[in-house]
Amino acid sequence: MKKLESTIKSEIQRLGKRESRDSSLPLRRKVRALELRLSSLSKNFANLDRLAKELIRREERKGLKLELTPEEVKALRITPNRIRNLRKKLGLSQRKLAILAGVSNNAVALWEKGNPKPSADNQAVLMAIQKWGKQDVQRILAQKAESKVKMKSERRVAKDRKLKPRGVKLIS
């Protein structure tokens, strides 16, 4: 009698497991599909965010270039001393001038050494900066710092969203 009871009990357990597995399999597939969709949407969002930031940077640089006519750009004579004097006249460090010009810190240091010279676009930006006063430069730097802080906080929020645990765990 005990053997029959244990056999029936094990058979009921086996059938219960099989039925629960069969009923949860479609749900697991749907959850996996949703996870993949979420992952692709997150990647797309990151790419779009990166492109938007790149467009904003380009627009900021275009704003600097608009203040110079093509004739002025052709007549430019940029020397390392002029770059250094411009920076000192405006009370800027190499890093701050690099931020204004939209280039790396190294680029400004190399321009001041004379090797290599700034490209035509960068020369135009430097001459546009030369037309500004100290207050204009400080205002623009403050705006750029604010936008940088804002972008960092947005990145942090996006990162926190990624790190939050999902409510559903897959059962293998």
N, C-alpha and C positions, 0 to 999 in steps of 0.2 A: 504494500500500500504506500509506503514511504517513497519507493522508487517512482511509482506512478504520479504522486504528488509533485515530486521534484521535477519530473519530466514535463508535466503540465505547466508548472511554474516557469521553468526555463524556456519552454515553447512560447508562453505568453510574453515573457520578457523579450525574446528574440523578435516576435511579431510586433511588439510595441516599439522597439528600437527601429525596426525596418520601416514601420509606418511613420514614425516621427522623422526619420531620415528622408523618406520619400516626400513628406509634406514640407520639409524645410529646404530641400534642394532648390526649388524654384526661387524661394526667398533669398537664398545665398547667392544665386546667380544674379538676381536683380540688385542686390547690395553690391556685388562686385562690379556690375555694369555701372552703377551710380558712382562708385569710388573712382573708376576709370574716367568717367565723364567729368567728375569734380577735378581730378588731376589735370586733365587736358584743359579745362576752363581756367584753372589756376595758372598753368603755363601760358595760355593765351593772354590772360590778364597781365602777367609779368612782362610779356613781350610788348603788349600795347602800352603799358606804363612806361617801359624803357623808351619806346618810340616817341611817346608824348613828351617825355623829359628832354629827349634829343631835339625835338622840334622847338621846344621852349628855349633851349640853349641857342639854337640857330637864330631864332627870332630876336633874342637879346643881342646877339652879335650883329645882326642886320641893323638893329637900332643904332649901334655905334657907327656902322659904315655909312649910313644915310647922311651923315653930317659932312661928308667930304665929296667934292665933285670929282669926276674922272680926270679932269685936267690937273687938279691938285695932287691926285695920286701919282700921276706921271712925273710931276715936277719934284717929288719928294727926294730928299737926300738924308737918309737915316744913317747915322753913325753910332757907334757904341757910346760915345760921349753924349750925344743928344738923348739917347735912351736913358742913360744914367742921370743926366741933368733933369730930364722930364720927371723921372721918378723922385728925385730929391726935391724938385720944385713943388711937387704935389704932396710931399711928405709921406711917400709910400715905401713899403718894403718891396722886395722882389716878389714875394708871395702875393701881396695885395695887387701889384701891377699885373701879375699873372692871372689873378681872378678877374680883374677888369677886362683884360685882353682875351680871356678865354683860352689860355694856354697853360702849360705846366710851369712850375717854378724853375725847372732846369732850363727851359727855353729862354726865359728872361735873363738868367745868369749867362747863358751862352751868347745871347744878343749883346750883352754888355761887354763881353770879351771880343766880340766881332766875328765869331765863327759858330754857326752860320748866321747870315743876316736874316731878318724877318722876311717872310713871304710878302707879296704885294698886299694881300688881304690884311695881314697883321700890321703892315706899315700903315695902311689906311686907318686901322683901329687905333694905333698909337697916335697918329696925327689928330684923330677925332678926340682922343683923351686929352691931348695937348690943349685943345680949345676949352676944356672944362676948367673950373676953379676947384679949390680944395673942398669947398662945401658940397659941390656937385658930386665929387668923387666919394666923399664920406657918405653922402646920402645913398648913392648907388651901391656902395659896399655894404651898407646897413640893409638895404633891400635884398641883396644877394644872400647875406647871412641869414635873414629871416626866412627866405625861401629854402635855404639849405636845411635849417632847423625843421621847417615844416615837412620837407621831403623825408628827413630822418625819422620824424615821428610817424609819418604815414608808412614808412618801411617797417618800423617797429610794430605798428598795429597789424600790418599785413603778416608779419612774421609770427606774431602772437596768434593770429587766426590759424596759421598753418600748424602751429605747435599744439593747439587745443586738441585733446583726445576726442576721437569720434565716439559716439555713443554705441556703435555697433561693432562687435568683434566677430570675425569669421571663425567658424568652427571647422576644423579640418578633419 
